Amino acid sequence: MNDAAWTTFPAGSDEIRGYLALPSRRPGDVLPPVIVMAHENLGVTAHRERVTERFADEGFACLTVDLYSRIGGRPPQDYTTPEERRAKAFLAARDEQALPDLEAGLDHLAGRDDVDASRAAVVGFCLGGGLAIAWATRTDRLACAVPLYGLPELPPAYSPTGRVRSRIDVAGGVRCPVQAHFGGADEVIPLDQVARLGDALEESGHETEVHVYDGAGHAYHDDTHPNHHPEAARLTWERTLAFLRKHL
C-alpha cells in the first residue's frame, strides 16, 4: 500500500506540480530514500502515475515532476504531425528549464520530514531519460541515475539551439553510477548511439550498466503503448530495483 497525491512546490518564481507516492510506514521505520522521476514527452500519464506508485510499493518515496506544469500539465497540443508533436514536447521541457525543475523537486523532498532526501536517485523515460543523464553531470546530490530509452542525441528540431544536443558528449561527466536501458529494436534510437553513450559513461569512472533488450522497441516499458514488451519490461524493472537498492 502507498499514499499517492499531487503536490506543488516552487521552481524559481513558478509553481510546479508533481505526483508524489509515499510508501506505507510504521512508527520507528527508517525514512525511505527518494526517487525523482522524469517523464516522457507525453507528460505525467496515467501509466507514469502507476509507476510512481509502484516505486512506493517497493519502499521508495517517488516524485514525478510535471515538466509541463507551466502549460497546463500537458505537452503542447498545437501540432499537425507526429514529428512536430515530439519536437514541441521536447522544446517545452528543454534542459534549461527542466533540470532546475527536477532540482526543485528534490529540494521539495528535502524539506519534508517523512522521507530521506540525502539518499536520492533519478529515473527517467525517453525525454526524461536524457534529462536524467544531463542532471547526473551537474549535481552531487544523486546516488545513481536510471535512464530508460533516453535519446543519446537530440535532433536539431528537438533542441532550442537548432543543433544536435548530445548526451554522449557530456556523459563522461556523470557524477554517480548509471544504469541505462534500451530496446534493441528501438525505431527512434540507433544502436550505434547506444554503444557510444555506453563508452562515454564508462569514462566517468563510475559504475555503468547498459542493457539492450532484443526485439524491444521504443517505450517498451509502458504497458499502454503498442511497443510494450512484457519480458523486457519485467527485466528492466527487476534490474532497476536492484540497482536502486544497491546505491540507496
Secondary structure, DSSP 8 states (H G I E B T S, - for coil): -EEEEEEEEEETTEEEEEEEEEE---TT----EEEEEE--TT-S-HHHHHHHHHHHHTT-EEEEE-TTGGGTSS-----SSHHHHHHHHHHHT-HHHHHHHHHHHHHHHHT-SSSEEEEEEEEEETHHHHHHHHHHTT-S--SEEEEES--SEE-GGGSTTSS-EESHHHHTT--S-EEEEEETT-SSS-HHHHHHHHHHHHTTSS-EEEEEETT--TTTT-TTSTT--HHHHHHHHHHHHHHHHHH-
